[in-house]
């Protein structure tokens, strides 16, 4: 492969919410887009939704009608893989199922020209396991867009074990053209952002079982400056997404931390889209309203699971949620999944609503002093168990009076 790859044309596989946003990101950056979905009706609807978005942008004065027409013209519907043979890049944006993604990548590998780059918009799955089914693992990578993709700035570029440097460079250059804030991440479950998020949401779920309530956890997190707390976030994303994923996987439904979510889903409370989730929403409104029925459900589940409830203040909520992020971030940095702590902070500032004035979770921890962070983690491990075991990197940096900002990983 030549060292300078410029992506002029691309294909998008999948016409769901992510596929729509990605098609617009590419078209807005001047890339010709061929769009494919095995459900032609869904694709037709998606093209209509894209046209509506551009019309809305014109009404708001963001672009003029001529620019909207140019962007629409760059997106074309195609019927099969043969029609996309000559594209420089393909981005697969179907739902999170490894076998499905692998079968698509086998077909793409066979159908596309040898120099084409194959990318998956996965948010969790193993990029190397996807690359392994192709004859071109050096040209496979993850491009994790955040929803809605045409609005959210963050792009996690996931390098597989065999991804060629020139392919990473081409992805970074494309990210820049799309106006994205791009961060290169190594391959692991959840990459940088979602791997850390998993620990943060587990902690927020433990807090409500131990004695807090969803609206109180959210109030503490939003009081710190986050755009929204974890339970409002669940409502926006849809509580049923993880619930259905656990059902499909046939595991995880028995964990104490997901019992409140499970009960809500069994009641048809899926979040904002159904009018009720952890909060209540009036018809046509996105305003989250405190719902005493949810408080009663939390109390019932926590008692059923044998928890002795206690008063938990905003300070403890904040500390446990933030330190859960920091401790996992330290492991990610130590493993070389992120090259610098600034990369981790960039992910959290641009993809997860971390308050800008706090500069990101790792910078926040540096400002606390890592000796103080270590002492709190040890206390938490004593009180709550082994999942609070401090990351080895925190132990080393605290002993050397160092900071996360001093660590630089080479690849």
NORWOJO-V335511 format. One record per pair of residues at least 6 apart in sequence whose ideal C-beta (glycine too) atoms are under 7 Angstrom apart, sorted by sequence separation. I is the first residue (numbers start at 1). GAP is how many residues later the second one is. If there is no record, write none. Layout:
i=I gap=GAP
i=I gap=GAP
//
This chain:
i=27 gap=6
i=37 gap=6
i=57 gap=6
i=58 gap=6
i=78 gap=6
i=84 gap=6
i=94 gap=6
i=131 gap=6
i=134 gap=6
i=146 gap=6
i=185 gap=6
i=189 gap=6
i=208 gap=6
i=222 gap=6
i=246 gap=6
i=247 gap=6
i=252 gap=6
i=268 gap=6
i=271 gap=6
i=275 gap=6
i=281 gap=6
i=332 gap=6
i=338 gap=6
i=348 gap=6
i=354 gap=6
i=358 gap=6
i=397 gap=6
i=12 gap=7
i=26 gap=7
i=58 gap=7
i=94 gap=7
i=120 gap=7
i=175 gap=7
i=185 gap=7
i=188 gap=7
i=222 gap=7
i=246 gap=7
i=269 gap=7
i=270 gap=7
i=281 gap=7
i=302 gap=7
i=349 gap=7
i=354 gap=7
i=381 gap=7
i=397 gap=7
i=35 gap=8
i=146 gap=8
i=190 gap=8
i=221 gap=8
i=269 gap=8
i=275 gap=8
i=281 gap=8
i=333 gap=8
i=365 gap=8
i=380 gap=8
i=381 gap=8
i=92 gap=9
i=109 gap=9
i=131 gap=9
i=159 gap=9
i=183 gap=9
i=208 gap=9
i=221 gap=9
i=253 gap=9
i=272 gap=9
i=279 gap=9
i=280 gap=9
i=12 gap=10
i=23 gap=10
i=58 gap=10
i=94 gap=10
i=108 gap=10
i=120 gap=10
i=130 gap=10
i=145 gap=10
i=172 gap=10
i=207 gap=10
i=279 gap=10
i=12 gap=11
i=57 gap=11
i=157 gap=11
i=218 gap=11
i=279 gap=11
i=280 gap=11
i=333 gap=11
i=349 gap=11
i=377 gap=11
i=23 gap=12
i=92 gap=12
i=143 gap=12
i=144 gap=12
i=217 gap=12
i=218 gap=12
i=246 gap=12
i=279 gap=12
i=332 gap=12
i=348 gap=12
i=378 gap=12
i=55 gap=13
i=105 gap=13
i=127 gap=13
i=204 gap=13
i=217 gap=13
i=218 gap=13
i=264 gap=13
i=348 gap=13
i=377 gap=13
i=54 gap=14
i=127 gap=14
i=143 gap=14
i=144 gap=14
i=157 gap=14
i=217 gap=14
i=218 gap=14
i=272 gap=14
i=345 gap=14
i=127 gap=15
i=157 gap=15
i=329 gap=15
i=345 gap=15
i=10 gap=16
i=118 gap=16
i=141 gap=16
i=142 gap=16
i=168 gap=16
i=278 gap=16
i=344 gap=16
i=345 gap=16
i=374 gap=16
i=54 gap=17
i=141 gap=17
i=214 gap=17
i=344 gap=17
i=345 gap=17
i=377 gap=17
i=54 gap=18
i=90 gap=18
i=118 gap=18
i=141 gap=18
i=157 gap=18
i=243 gap=18
i=344 gap=18
i=345 gap=18
i=101 gap=19
i=141 gap=19
i=242 gap=19
i=243 gap=19
i=15 gap=20
i=122 gap=20
i=140 gap=20
i=155 gap=20
i=374 gap=20
i=10 gap=21
i=12 gap=21
i=51 gap=21
i=101 gap=21
i=118 gap=21
i=123 gap=21
i=341 gap=21
i=373 gap=21
i=374 gap=21
i=9 gap=22
i=15 gap=22
i=90 gap=22
i=117 gap=22
i=118 gap=22
i=119 gap=22
i=120 gap=22
i=121 gap=22
i=122 gap=22
i=141 gap=22
i=239 gap=22
i=243 gap=22
i=8 gap=23
i=9 gap=23
i=10 gap=23
i=11 gap=23
i=12 gap=23
i=13 gap=23
i=14 gap=23
i=116 gap=23
i=119 gap=23
i=121 gap=23
i=137 gap=23
i=140 gap=23
i=7 gap=24
i=8 gap=24
i=101 gap=24
i=119 gap=24
i=121 gap=24
i=138 gap=24
i=370 gap=24
i=374 gap=24
i=11 gap=25
i=50 gap=25
i=87 gap=25
i=105 gap=25
i=109 gap=25
i=137 gap=25
i=138 gap=25
i=139 gap=25
i=155 gap=25
i=157 gap=25
i=159 gap=25
i=239 gap=25
i=240 gap=25
i=20 gap=26
i=24 gap=26
i=81 gap=26
i=85 gap=26
i=90 gap=26
i=96 gap=26
i=109 gap=26
i=138 gap=26
i=141 gap=26
i=154 gap=26
i=157 gap=26
i=161 gap=26
i=204 gap=26
i=239 gap=26
i=15 gap=27
i=19 gap=27
i=23 gap=27
i=81 gap=27
i=85 gap=27
i=86 gap=27
i=89 gap=27
i=96 gap=27
i=98 gap=27
i=106 gap=27
i=109 gap=27
i=141 gap=27
i=153 gap=27
i=154 gap=27
i=155 gap=27
i=156 gap=27
i=157 gap=27
i=158 gap=27
i=159 gap=27
i=160 gap=27
i=370 gap=27
i=371 gap=27
i=15 gap=28
i=84 gap=28
i=85 gap=28
i=88 gap=28
i=89 gap=28
i=90 gap=28
i=91 gap=28
i=92 gap=28
i=93 gap=28
i=96 gap=28
i=102 gap=28
i=105 gap=28
i=139 gap=28
i=143 gap=28
i=153 gap=28
i=157 gap=28
i=159 gap=28
i=370 gap=28
i=20 gap=29
i=24 gap=29
i=82 gap=29
i=87 gap=29
i=88 gap=29
i=90 gap=29
i=92 gap=29
i=96 gap=29
i=101 gap=29
i=105 gap=29
i=131 gap=29
i=138 gap=29
i=156 gap=29
i=158 gap=29
i=201 gap=29
i=20 gap=30
i=47 gap=30
i=81 gap=30
i=89 gap=30
i=91 gap=30
i=141 gap=30
i=200 gap=30
i=240 gap=30
i=15 gap=31
i=98 gap=31
i=102 gap=31
i=127 gap=31
i=131 gap=31
i=239 gap=31
i=128 gap=32
i=238 gap=32
i=239 gap=32
i=329 gap=32
i=370 gap=32
i=127 gap=33
i=128 gap=33
i=158 gap=33
i=238 gap=33
i=329 gap=33
i=370 gap=33
i=43 gap=34
i=263 gap=34
i=156 gap=35
i=236 gap=35
i=238 gap=35
i=326 gap=35
i=156 gap=36
i=235 gap=36
i=236 gap=36
i=325 gap=36
i=326 gap=36
i=156 gap=37
i=234 gap=37
i=235 gap=37
i=260 gap=37
i=366 gap=37
i=239 gap=38
i=260 gap=38
i=263 gap=38
i=366 gap=38
i=322 gap=39
i=326 gap=39
i=365 gap=39
i=366 gap=39
i=35 gap=40
i=33 gap=41
i=35 gap=41
i=260 gap=41
i=32 gap=42
i=33 gap=42
i=34 gap=42
i=35 gap=42
i=36 gap=42
i=235 gap=42
i=259 gap=42
i=322 gap=42
i=362 gap=42
i=28 gap=43
i=31 gap=43
i=35 gap=43
i=234 gap=43
i=235 gap=43
i=27 gap=44
i=34 gap=44
i=234 gap=44
i=235 gap=44
i=259 gap=46
i=27 gap=47
i=144 gap=47
i=209 gap=47
i=231 gap=47
i=232 gap=47
i=326 gap=47
i=27 gap=48
i=36 gap=48
i=34 gap=49
i=256 gap=49
i=34 gap=50
i=117 gap=50
i=323 gap=50
i=327 gap=50
i=206 gap=51
i=23 gap=52
i=91 gap=52
i=205 gap=52
i=208 gap=52
i=34 gap=53
i=117 gap=53
i=235 gap=53
i=323 gap=53
i=323 gap=54
i=202 gap=55
i=232 gap=56
i=319 gap=57
i=323 gap=57
i=334 gap=57
i=334 gap=58
i=128 gap=59
i=334 gap=59
i=127 gap=60
i=320 gap=60
i=331 gap=60
i=333 gap=60
i=126 gap=61
i=330 gap=61
i=327 gap=63
i=330 gap=63
i=341 gap=63
i=214 gap=64
i=327 gap=64
i=330 gap=64
i=341 gap=64
i=124 gap=65
i=124 gap=66
i=341 gap=66
i=327 gap=67
i=340 gap=67
i=340 gap=68
i=22 gap=69
i=339 gap=69
i=124 gap=70
i=339 gap=70
i=22 gap=71
i=123 gap=71
i=333 gap=71
i=339 gap=72
i=11 gap=73
i=336 gap=73
i=19 gap=74
i=333 gap=74
i=18 gap=75
i=215 gap=75
i=336 gap=75
i=11 gap=76
i=10 gap=77
i=13 gap=77
i=16 gap=77
i=9 gap=78
i=10 gap=78
i=14 gap=78
i=9 gap=79
i=10 gap=79
i=11 gap=79
i=12 gap=79
i=13 gap=79
i=14 gap=79
i=8 gap=80
i=10 gap=80
i=13 gap=80
i=14 gap=80
i=214 gap=80
i=7 gap=81
i=10 gap=81
i=12 gap=81
i=13 gap=81
i=7 gap=82
i=213 gap=82
i=214 gap=84
i=213 gap=85
i=208 gap=90
i=13 gap=91
i=223 gap=91
i=209 gap=93
i=220 gap=94
i=224 gap=94
i=209 gap=96
i=210 gap=97
i=220 gap=97
i=221 gap=97
i=209 gap=98
i=211 gap=98
i=220 gap=98
i=22 gap=99
i=210 gap=99
i=211 gap=99
i=210 gap=100
i=211 gap=100
i=212 gap=100
i=217 gap=100
i=221 gap=100
i=211 gap=101
i=210 gap=102
i=18 gap=103
i=207 gap=105
i=212 gap=105
i=207 gap=110
i=207 gap=113
i=1 gap=114
i=203 gap=117
i=204 gap=117
i=203 gap=118
i=200 gap=121
i=203 gap=121
i=22 gap=123
i=21 gap=124
i=25 gap=124
i=200 gap=124
i=25 gap=125
i=199 gap=125
i=200 gap=125
i=228 gap=125
i=21 gap=126
i=24 gap=126
i=199 gap=126
i=227 gap=126
i=18 gap=127
i=21 gap=127
i=22 gap=127
i=226 gap=127
i=21 gap=128
i=226 gap=128
i=18 gap=129
i=21 gap=129
i=196 gap=129
i=199 gap=129
i=226 gap=129
i=17 gap=130
i=225 gap=130
i=18 gap=131
i=224 gap=131
i=196 gap=132
i=225 gap=132
i=195 gap=133
i=196 gap=133
i=225 gap=133
i=196 gap=136
i=195 gap=137
i=192 gap=140
i=192 gap=145
i=192 gap=146
i=29 gap=148
i=29 gap=149
i=188 gap=149
i=28 gap=150
i=186 gap=150
i=186 gap=151
i=185 gap=152
i=192 gap=152
i=25 gap=153
i=185 gap=153
i=193 gap=154
i=184 gap=155
i=192 gap=155
i=197 gap=155
i=193 gap=158
i=193 gap=159
i=183 gap=160
i=5 gap=161
i=5 gap=162
i=1 gap=163
i=3 gap=163
i=7 gap=163
i=183 gap=163
i=183 gap=164
i=1 gap=165
i=5 gap=165
i=181 gap=165
i=7 gap=167
i=181 gap=169
i=156 gap=191
i=154 gap=193
i=154 gap=196
i=153 gap=197
i=154 gap=197
i=152 gap=199
i=146 gap=205
//
